[in-house]
């Protein structure tokens, strides 16, 4: 695919860079180098969870020797199973469940996955396919916690502004399968984990709440996070956290963990694509966190500096960043005035903050999107910002401050025709942001 001319079509150029980033993270492009040999005597069991789970399973099926036994079960998000090539035999079952709030299908999948680990021997191999979204998709509450409890806690964590490390610390300690417990269940089999990172820092213990790796966080830390964000848990569960009964495993038998795709690799792919088209590219970081609209305003200040003063980068250029920002809802905004509640995710919220702070700056275009193709729970991946975003919105009677207050990025950019809609991409390396300054 030839790069669009960034001067003649800035929007198409930014979408081209997003596509380059996503393609770099597709499982079929990244799995072969990390696959172990089939065991000499035992069987190979494939288990896992995440938004990329369906594509990861198909990659293993395509690359695994045809004469070597292979079976298993992987759970992915509804609508995230890629179309199967006609000549690809189906050896791994892929089921769907809800994300970001878990449902009964995810609970059933987690139970079935644990059951599949029963009776494994030292001759057996377990391939665990882990990607972002696995925390919600692989849900098996600890004793004393119902699925309804877990759903409420998840919703409150998502709305609290807690970062992904904090959320997953709590999830690990309230689970029978996360935080290394799945690897414990696989013992004494050899466990090889292939993972696609969607977290700042690429820590495997945070990706999908680390079901197959040791966990350094503690019950005390989980309690502190629950208290800090005023999230209730049943009294019996709180007591079990207080006495350490729900502690996660801190050591596990030796195993292999491979990061097959990371946010930085995708940002580098986008930067390479920009440079090949004659545009300088600068990667700020793949670990940016914070309130989405505030991060957008910081990026706007940088873009205006480039546009107006040629500092700290000379134009034309593209500024890239990744990470996982947050959108914090007050508890009252979640439960009251439902007709005024906005729609949108963190990529759209970033674009709202960016557009507001850019003040219609000439020569600046931007795209922010989630690399899984879904911004929050909507049908868009993200949104675009153009030099005339505010002008066109005002002509339609849209007040950006109102949409920011209601966290209604979807409504704002839908009215402008500036949503970025890709459908599920079958991978997930978190936020992607690109700002083009001409």
C-alpha positions as CSV (number, residue, x, y, z in Angstrom):
1,X,0.0,0.0,0.0
2,X,1.5,3.3,-1.1
3,X,1.4,6.1,1.5
4,X,-1.1,8.9,0.7
5,X,0.5,12.4,0.1
6,X,0.4,14.0,3.6
7,X,0.0,17.4,2.1
8,X,-2.9,16.6,-0.2
9,X,-4.6,14.2,2.2
10,X,-3.5,14.6,5.9
11,X,-6.4,12.5,7.2
12,X,-5.7,9.6,4.9
13,X,-2.0,9.8,5.7
14,X,-2.7,9.5,9.5
15,X,-5.0,6.5,8.8
16,X,-2.2,5.0,6.8
17,X,0.1,5.3,9.8
18,X,-2.5,3.8,12.1
19,X,-2.8,0.8,9.7
20,X,1.0,0.4,9.7
21,X,1.0,0.3,13.5
22,X,-1.8,-2.3,13.7
23,X,-0.3,-4.5,11.0
24,X,2.9,-4.7,13.0
25,X,1.1,-6.2,15.9
26,X,-1.0,-8.8,14.1
27,X,-0.4,-12.3,15.6
28,X,0.3,-14.1,12.3
29,X,3.2,-11.7,11.6
30,X,4.8,-12.2,15.1
31,X,4.2,-15.8,16.3
32,X,6.5,-18.1,14.4
33,X,9.7,-17.0,16.1
34,X,8.4,-17.9,19.5
35,X,6.7,-21.2,19.0
36,X,8.3,-24.1,20.8
37,X,8.7,-27.5,19.3
38,X,5.9,-30.0,19.9
39,X,6.6,-32.3,22.9
40,X,8.2,-35.6,22.1
41,X,5.7,-37.7,24.1
42,X,3.0,-35.5,25.6
43,X,0.1,-33.4,24.2
44,X,-0.1,-29.7,23.4
45,X,-2.9,-27.7,25.1
46,X,-3.6,-24.2,23.9
47,X,-5.5,-21.9,26.4
48,X,-5.8,-18.2,26.7
49,X,-7.8,-15.0,26.7
50,X,-7.8,-11.5,25.2
51,X,-9.1,-9.4,22.3
52,X,-6.4,-10.9,20.1
53,X,-7.2,-14.4,21.2
54,X,-9.0,-15.5,18.1
55,X,-6.2,-14.3,15.8
56,X,-3.5,-15.7,18.1
57,X,-5.2,-19.1,18.0
58,X,-5.5,-19.0,14.2
59,X,-1.8,-18.1,14.0
60,X,-0.8,-21.1,16.1
61,X,-3.1,-23.4,14.0
62,X,-1.5,-22.1,10.8
63,X,2.1,-22.5,12.1
64,X,1.9,-25.7,14.1
65,X,3.0,-28.9,12.4
66,X,0.0,-30.6,10.7
67,X,1.0,-34.0,12.1
68,X,1.5,-32.8,15.7
69,X,-1.5,-33.0,18.1
70,X,-3.1,-29.7,19.1
71,X,-6.2,-28.8,21.0
72,X,-7.5,-26.2,23.4
73,X,-9.8,-23.3,24.3
74,X,-9.3,-19.5,24.0
75,X,-11.8,-16.8,24.8
76,X,-12.1,-13.4,23.0
77,X,-14.4,-10.5,22.9
78,X,-17.8,-10.7,21.1
79,X,-17.2,-10.0,17.4
80,X,-13.4,-10.4,17.6
81,X,-13.0,-13.8,15.9
82,X,-11.4,-13.2,12.5
83,X,-12.6,-14.8,9.4
84,X,-11.1,-18.3,9.1
85,X,-9.1,-19.1,5.9
86,X,-10.8,-21.9,4.1
87,X,-7.8,-24.2,4.1
88,X,-7.1,-23.8,7.9
89,X,-8.1,-26.8,10.0
90,X,-9.8,-25.9,13.2
91,X,-8.0,-27.4,16.2
92,X,-8.5,-24.8,18.9
93,X,-12.0,-23.8,20.1
94,X,-12.5,-20.1,20.3
95,X,-15.5,-18.7,22.3
96,X,-16.7,-15.2,22.9
97,X,-17.5,-13.2,26.1
98,X,-18.1,-9.7,27.2
99,X,-15.6,-6.9,27.6
100,X,-14.9,-4.6,29.6
101,X,-17.5,-5.8,32.1
102,X,-17.4,-9.6,32.4
103,X,-20.5,-11.9,31.8
104,X,-21.6,-15.4,32.3
105,X,-20.0,-16.6,29.1
106,X,-16.6,-15.4,30.3
107,X,-17.2,-17.2,33.6
108,X,-18.0,-20.4,31.9
109,X,-15.0,-20.1,29.6
110,X,-12.7,-19.6,32.6
111,X,-14.2,-22.7,34.3
112,X,-13.7,-24.8,31.2
113,X,-10.1,-23.6,30.8
114,X,-9.3,-24.6,34.4
115,X,-10.9,-28.0,33.8
116,X,-8.7,-28.6,30.7
117,X,-5.6,-28.2,32.9
118,X,-6.6,-31.2,35.0
119,X,-4.4,-34.3,34.5
120,X,-1.5,-32.6,32.8
121,X,1.9,-34.3,33.1
122,X,5.5,-33.2,32.8
123,X,5.5,-34.5,29.2
124,X,2.8,-32.1,28.2
125,X,3.1,-28.5,26.8
126,X,0.7,-25.7,27.5
127,X,0.7,-22.7,25.1
128,X,-1.0,-19.8,26.8
129,X,-2.1,-17.0,24.5
130,X,-2.6,-13.7,26.4
131,X,-3.6,-10.3,25.2
132,X,-5.3,-7.2,26.4
133,X,-8.8,-7.6,27.6
134,X,-8.1,-10.9,29.2
135,X,-8.8,-9.6,32.6
136,X,-12.5,-9.2,31.9
137,X,-12.8,-12.2,29.5
138,X,-11.2,-14.7,31.9
139,X,-13.3,-14.1,34.9
140,X,-13.6,-16.6,37.8
141,X,-14.4,-14.8,41.1
142,X,-12.8,-16.0,44.4
143,X,-15.0,-17.7,46.9
144,X,-17.5,-15.3,48.5
145,X,-17.7,-13.1,45.4
146,X,-20.5,-13.5,42.8
147,X,-20.4,-12.7,39.1
148,X,-22.7,-9.7,39.9
149,X,-20.2,-8.5,42.6
150,X,-17.4,-8.8,40.0
151,X,-19.4,-6.9,37.4
152,X,-20.1,-4.0,39.8
153,X,-16.5,-3.8,41.0
154,X,-15.3,-3.8,37.4
155,X,-17.7,-1.0,36.4
156,X,-16.6,1.1,39.4
157,X,-12.9,0.5,38.7
158,X,-13.4,1.5,35.1
159,X,-15.2,4.8,36.1
160,X,-12.8,5.6,39.0
161,X,-9.8,6.8,37.1
162,X,-7.6,4.0,38.4
163,X,-4.8,3.1,36.1
164,X,-4.4,-0.4,34.6
165,X,-1.9,-1.5,37.2
166,X,-4.2,-0.6,40.0
167,X,-7.2,-2.2,38.4
168,X,-5.4,-5.4,37.7
169,X,-4.0,-5.6,41.2
170,X,-7.5,-5.7,42.5
171,X,-8.6,-8.2,39.8
172,X,-5.8,-10.6,40.6
173,X,-6.6,-10.8,44.3
174,X,-10.4,-11.3,43.6
175,X,-9.8,-14.2,41.2
176,X,-9.3,-17.9,41.1
177,X,-7.4,-17.8,37.8
178,X,-5.5,-14.5,37.5
179,X,-2.2,-13.5,39.1
180,X,-0.3,-16.7,38.3
181,X,-3.0,-19.1,39.4
182,X,-3.6,-20.5,35.9
183,X,0.1,-21.5,35.7
184,X,-0.2,-23.2,39.1
185,X,-3.1,-25.2,37.7
186,X,-1.0,-26.3,34.7
187,X,1.8,-27.8,36.9
188,X,3.8,-30.0,36.1
189,X,3.4,-29.3,32.4
190,X,5.8,-27.1,30.5
191,X,4.1,-23.6,30.1
192,X,5.0,-21.2,27.3
193,X,3.2,-17.9,27.3
194,X,2.9,-15.8,24.2
195,X,1.6,-12.3,24.9
196,X,0.7,-9.1,23.1
197,X,1.3,-6.1,25.4
198,X,-1.4,-3.5,25.9
199,X,0.1,-2.0,29.1
200,X,2.6,0.8,29.8
201,X,6.0,-0.9,30.5
202,X,5.0,-4.3,28.9
203,X,4.9,-6.0,32.3
204,X,3.5,-9.6,31.7
205,X,2.2,-9.6,35.2
206,X,-0.2,-6.8,34.3
207,X,-1.2,-7.9,30.8
208,X,-4.6,-9.5,31.3
209,X,-3.8,-9.6,35.0
210,X,-0.9,-12.1,34.5
211,X,-2.7,-15.5,34.7
212,X,0.6,-17.4,34.1
213,X,3.3,-15.2,35.7
214,X,4.2,-14.5,39.4
215,X,2.6,-11.5,41.0
216,X,4.5,-9.0,43.1
217,X,1.4,-7.1,44.3
218,X,-0.2,-7.9,47.6
219,X,-3.6,-8.2,49.3
220,X,-2.7,-5.1,51.3
221,X,-2.2,-3.1,48.1
222,X,-5.5,-4.4,46.7
223,X,-7.2,-3.2,49.8
224,X,-5.6,0.2,49.6
225,X,-6.8,0.6,46.0
226,X,-10.3,-0.4,46.9
227,X,-10.3,2.1,49.8
228,X,-8.7,4.9,47.8
229,X,-11.4,4.7,45.1
230,X,-14.3,3.9,47.6
231,X,-15.2,0.6,46.1
232,X,-17.0,-1.9,48.3
233,X,-16.4,-5.6,48.4
234,X,-18.4,-8.1,50.5
235,X,-17.3,-8.2,54.2
236,X,-16.2,-11.8,54.0
237,X,-14.0,-11.0,51.0
238,X,-12.5,-8.0,52.7
239,X,-11.6,-10.1,55.7
240,X,-9.9,-12.6,53.4
241,X,-7.9,-9.8,51.9
242,X,-7.0,-8.4,55.3
243,X,-5.7,-11.8,56.6
244,X,-3.8,-12.5,53.3
245,X,-5.9,-15.5,52.4
246,X,-6.3,-14.3,48.9
247,X,-2.6,-13.7,48.3
248,X,-1.3,-14.5,44.8
249,X,1.6,-16.8,44.1
250,X,5.0,-14.9,44.2
251,X,7.0,-17.7,42.7
252,X,6.2,-20.3,39.9
253,X,8.0,-23.1,38.3
254,X,10.4,-22.0,35.5
255,X,8.6,-21.2,32.3
256,X,9.0,-19.2,29.1
257,X,7.2,-15.8,28.5
258,X,7.5,-14.1,25.1
259,X,6.3,-10.7,24.2
260,X,5.4,-11.2,20.6
261,X,4.1,-7.6,19.9
262,X,4.4,-4.4,21.9
263,X,3.2,-0.8,21.7
264,X,6.7,0.5,20.9
265,X,7.1,-1.8,18.0
266,X,3.9,-0.5,16.5
267,X,4.9,3.1,17.1
268,X,8.2,2.4,15.4
269,X,6.4,0.9,12.4
270,X,4.3,4.0,12.1
271,X,7.4,6.2,12.4
272,X,9.2,4.2,9.7
273,X,6.1,4.5,7.4
274,X,6.1,8.3,7.9
275,X,9.8,8.6,7.2
276,X,9.5,6.5,4.1
277,X,7.0,9.1,2.9
278,X,9.4,12.0,3.6
279,X,7.9,13.1,6.9
280,X,10.1,13.3,10.0
281,X,8.6,11.3,12.9
282,X,9.1,11.6,16.6
283,X,8.0,9.1,19.2
284,X,7.3,10.8,22.6
285,X,6.6,7.6,24.6
286,X,4.7,4.4,24.6
287,X,3.9,4.7,28.3
288,X,1.7,7.8,28.6
289,X,-0.9,7.7,31.3
290,X,-3.3,10.2,32.9
291,X,-6.6,11.8,32.2
292,X,-7.3,11.5,28.5
293,X,-8.4,15.1,27.9
294,X,-5.5,16.5,29.9
295,X,-3.0,14.4,27.9
296,X,-4.7,15.8,24.8
297,X,-4.1,19.3,26.0
298,X,-0.4,18.6,26.7
299,X,-0.1,17.2,23.2
300,X,-1.8,20.3,21.8
301,X,0.7,22.6,23.5
302,X,3.5,20.6,21.9
303,X,1.9,20.7,18.5
304,X,1.3,24.5,18.7
305,X,4.9,24.9,19.6
306,X,6.0,23.1,16.5
307,X,3.4,24.9,14.3
308,X,4.2,28.4,15.5
309,X,7.9,28.3,16.5
310,X,9.4,25.2,15.0
311,X,10.2,23.9,18.5
312,X,11.0,21.3,19.7
313,X,10.7,19.8,16.2
314,X,10.9,21.3,12.8
315,X,7.8,20.9,10.6
316,X,6.7,19.0,8.6
317,X,6.6,16.2,11.1
318,X,4.4,13.7,12.8
319,X,4.4,13.3,16.6
320,X,3.5,9.8,17.9
321,X,2.7,8.5,21.3
322,X,1.0,5.5,23.0
323,X,0.1,4.2,26.5
324,X,-3.1,3.9,28.3
325,X,-5.0,7.0,29.4
326,X,-8.1,7.1,31.6
327,X,-11.5,8.8,31.7
328,X,-12.7,9.4,35.2
329,X,-16.5,9.6,35.8
330,X,-17.9,10.9,39.1
331,X,-20.2,8.3,40.8
332,X,-23.1,10.7,40.4
333,X,-22.5,11.1,36.6
334,X,-22.6,7.4,36.2
335,X,-25.9,6.9,38.0
336,X,-27.9,10.1,37.3
337,X,-29.3,11.9,34.2
338,X,-28.9,8.9,31.9
339,X,-30.3,10.8,28.9
340,X,-27.4,13.3,29.2
341,X,-24.7,10.7,29.7
342,X,-22.1,10.8,26.9
343,X,-20.7,8.1,24.7
344,X,-17.1,7.5,23.9
345,X,-13.7,6.1,25.1
346,X,-10.3,7.4,26.0
347,X,-9.2,8.0,22.4
348,X,-12.2,10.2,21.6
349,X,-11.8,12.0,25.0
350,X,-8.1,12.7,24.1
351,X,-9.3,14.3,20.8
352,X,-11.8,16.5,22.6
353,X,-9.0,17.8,24.9
354,X,-6.7,18.2,22.0
355,X,-9.2,20.1,19.8
356,X,-10.1,22.4,22.6
357,X,-6.5,23.3,23.3
358,X,-5.4,23.6,19.7
359,X,-7.9,26.5,19.2
360,X,-8.1,25.8,15.5
361,X,-4.4,25.9,15.0
362,X,-3.6,26.0,11.2
363,X,-1.6,23.1,9.8
364,X,-2.3,20.5,12.6
365,X,-4.2,17.3,12.0
366,X,-4.5,14.4,14.5
367,X,-5.7,10.9,14.9
368,X,-6.2,9.0,18.2
369,X,-7.5,5.4,18.2
370,X,-7.4,2.2,20.2
371,X,-5.4,-0.4,18.3
372,X,-8.0,-3.1,19.0
373,X,-10.4,-1.1,16.8
374,X,-12.8,-0.3,19.7
375,X,-12.7,2.9,21.7
376,X,-14.3,2.0,25.0
377,X,-17.5,0.1,24.2
378,X,-18.5,2.0,21.0
379,X,-18.1,0.9,17.4
380,X,-15.4,3.3,16.5
381,X,-11.6,3.0,17.0
382,X,-11.2,6.7,17.7
383,X,-11.5,10.1,16.1
384,X,-9.8,12.7,13.9
385,X,-9.0,16.3,14.7
386,X,-8.6,18.9,11.9
387,X,-7.7,22.6,11.8
388,X,-11.4,23.4,11.3
389,X,-12.8,21.0,13.9
390,X,-14.0,23.7,16.3
391,X,-15.4,25.9,13.5
392,X,-17.4,23.0,12.0
393,X,-18.7,22.0,15.4
394,X,-19.8,25.6,16.2
395,X,-21.7,25.7,12.9
396,X,-23.6,22.7,14.0
397,X,-24.3,24.1,17.5
398,X,-21.9,21.8,19.3
399,X,-20.2,23.1,22.4
400,X,-17.0,21.2,23.1
401,X,-17.1,22.1,26.8
402,X,-20.5,20.4,27.1
403,X,-19.2,17.3,25.4
404,X,-16.2,17.2,27.6
405,X,-18.3,17.5,30.7
406,X,-20.5,14.6,29.6
407,X,-17.6,12.6,28.2
408,X,-19.5,12.5,24.9
409,X,-16.7,12.3,22.4
410,X,-18.6,9.9,20.2
411,X,-21.6,12.3,19.8
412,X,-19.2,15.2,19.0
413,X,-17.1,13.5,16.3
414,X,-20.0,11.5,14.9
415,X,-21.8,14.8,14.1
416,X,-18.7,16.0,12.3
417,X,-18.1,12.8,10.4
418,X,-14.7,12.4,12.0
419,X,-15.1,9.1,13.8
420,X,-12.4,6.6,12.8
421,X,-14.2,3.2,12.3
422,X,-12.2,0.1,11.5
423,X,-14.0,-2.7,13.2
424,X,-12.1,-5.2,15.4
425,X,-8.4,-5.3,14.3
426,X,-7.7,-8.7,16.0
427,X,-4.8,-7.3,18.0
428,X,-4.3,-4.9,20.9
429,X,-1.3,-2.8,21.7
430,X,-3.2,0.0,23.4
431,X,-3.6,3.7,22.5
432,X,-2.2,5.1,19.2
433,X,-1.9,8.8,18.7
434,X,-0.4,10.7,15.7
435,X,-0.3,14.5,15.2
436,X,0.7,15.7,11.8
437,X,2.1,19.3,11.7
438,X,2.6,20.8,8.2
